[in-house]
């Protein structure tokens, strides 16, 4: 194979790489940022799609975040790739925190925070009865997701819009400068 290691990784190296990547997590964040900035659409479309993905990653519907984000982004004329990138906020590392935060907030907003009812989640998930799962689990999580989704999607829409607009302007100016240089010095550039 082309990119195979010369010396295969040991089990301890594989486990460490699984928990903490060799190049760190910032590389992934930079990749997603550059992927978002380089999309070829209007800044509004990209920011709308990204905000849809962010908002829907707060919902408790695991496995449907991507589908819901793409549908909502399509209805709002947002960029579908940006919506998919926005849903990466909810991943196996962050979902326990997101679900706990939205559940507690939802219970507080619904006024059921003081109730000390025992919920047997294992039995609820074994039966997979949506009606029984709705009241104690999904309803508080969905209600609790609303403020976090509204605040984070509004804030990140603005940041994404400004970042994409700035990046596209600088890119456009670089391309114009390159075109001017080619017109000014055509012999030097063609000989290189």
Beta strands, then each sheet from edge to edge (+ up, - down):
end
